[in-house]
Amino acid sequence: MHKYEVMFIIRPDTAEEEMDKVVSQMEGHVTAAGGKMEKVEKIGRRRLAYRVHRHREGFYVRFVFESEPPAVNELERRMRVADAVIKFLTVRVDEEQKRAAKQAELRAKKEAKRPKPAPASEPAPQPSAEPNPA
């Protein structure tokens, strides 16, 4: 199973009950296909960067879940045909986590190979500028 993050935008003129219905439907598609939902985050209404299907605002929703690739394909297909969803983006997150872990491991190996700096010895006493009274 792979970990995915899906962000989708629901039309702003959709009623609150219908938004909840769309979110629960999409969540149901993931679980019905054998996926495991980790997080459902309703971000809320936000202004879009550019017009999407003549809309300037949208209701943002974010899912984080574990699933097999065919389940993600089915979820994306359902989002494409849903009238309420105007835009969506799916990202496979576990690849990014693997890459970050590998880089951290390489950094640790590189740090271990680097020679340790020699401990600083005490500085030699400086001769004073005053002449010694003889």
C-alpha positions in Angstrom: 0.0 0.0 0.0 1.1 3.5 -0.8 0.4 6.7 1.0 -1.4 9.5 -1.0 -2.6 13.0 -0.4 -5.5 14.3 -2.4 -6.6 18.0 -2.4 -9.8 18.8 -4.1 -12.0 22.0 -4.5 -15.8 22.0 -4.4 -17.9 24.6 -6.1 -18.6 27.6 -3.8 -22.3 27.7 -4.6 -22.8 24.1 -3.2 -24.9 23.9 -0.1 -23.2 22.8 3.2 -25.2 19.5 3.3 -24.2 18.7 -0.3 -20.5 19.5 0.5 -20.6 17.1 3.4 -22.3 14.5 1.2 -19.6 14.9 -1.5 -16.8 14.5 1.1 -18.4 11.4 2.6 -18.9 9.9 -0.8 -15.2 10.4 -1.8 -14.2 9.0 1.6 -16.5 6.0 1.0 -14.9 5.3 -2.4 -11.5 5.1 -0.8 -12.5 2.8 2.0 -14.7 0.6 -0.3 -11.6 0.0 -2.5 -9.6 -1.2 0.5 -7.9 2.0 1.4 -7.4 3.3 4.9 -8.2 7.0 5.6 -5.7 8.7 7.9 -6.9 12.3 7.8 -9.8 14.3 6.4 -9.3 18.0 6.6 -11.9 20.5 5.5 -9.8 23.6 5.0 -12.8 25.8 4.1 -13.7 28.5 1.6 -10.7 30.2 -0.1 -10.1 32.5 -3.0 -8.6 30.8 -6.1 -5.5 32.0 -7.8 -7.4 32.1 -11.1 -10.8 31.4 -12.4 -11.8 27.7 -12.6 -15.1 27.0 -14.5 -16.1 30.6 -13.9 -15.6 30.4 -10.1 -13.3 32.7 -8.1 -13.7 30.8 -4.8 -13.9 27.2 -3.7 -14.2 25.0 -0.7 -10.9 23.1 -0.2 -10.8 19.5 1.2 -7.7 17.4 1.9 -7.5 13.6 2.3 -4.5 11.6 3.5 -4.9 7.9 3.0 -3.1 4.6 2.3 -4.3 2.6 -0.7 -3.4 0.6 -3.8 -3.0 2.5 -7.1 -6.2 1.2 -8.7 -8.2 2.7 -5.8 -6.6 6.1 -6.5 -7.5 5.8 -10.2 -11.1 5.1 -9.3 -11.2 8.1 -6.9 -9.8 10.4 -9.6 -12.3 9.1 -12.1 -15.2 9.8 -9.6 -13.9 13.3 -9.0 -13.7 14.0 -12.7 -17.4 13.1 -13.2 -18.6 14.8 -10.0 -20.3 18.1 -10.8 -19.5 19.6 -7.4 -15.7 19.0 -7.7 -14.1 21.7 -9.9 -10.4 20.8 -9.4 -8.3 18.1 -7.7 -4.7 17.0 -7.3 -3.3 13.7 -6.1 0.3 13.3 -4.8 2.0 10.1 -3.7 3.5 11.1 -0.4 5.5 8.0 0.6 8.0 8.6 -2.2 8.9 12.0 -0.8 9.3 10.5 2.7 11.6 7.8 1.3 13.7 10.4 -0.5 14.0 12.5 2.7 15.0 9.5 4.8 17.6 8.5 2.2 19.1 12.0 2.2 19.2 12.1 6.0 21.0 8.8 6.0 23.5 10.0 3.4 24.1 13.1 5.4 24.7 11.0 8.6 27.2 8.8 6.7 29.0 11.8 5.3 29.2 13.4 8.8 30.6 10.1 10.3 33.4 10.1 7.6 34.4 13.6 8.3 37.4 13.8 10.6 36.7 15.2 14.0 38.5 18.5 14.8 41.4 18.1 17.2 40.6 19.5 20.6 42.0 22.9 21.1 45.0 23.0 23.4 45.4 25.9 25.8 47.0 28.9 24.2 50.6 29.6 25.1 50.9 32.5 27.5 51.6 35.8 25.7 54.7 37.7 26.8 53.6 40.9 28.5 54.5 44.2 26.9 55.9 45.6 30.2 59.6 45.2 30.8 60.5 42.9 33.8 61.9 44.9 36.7 65.4 43.7 37.2 
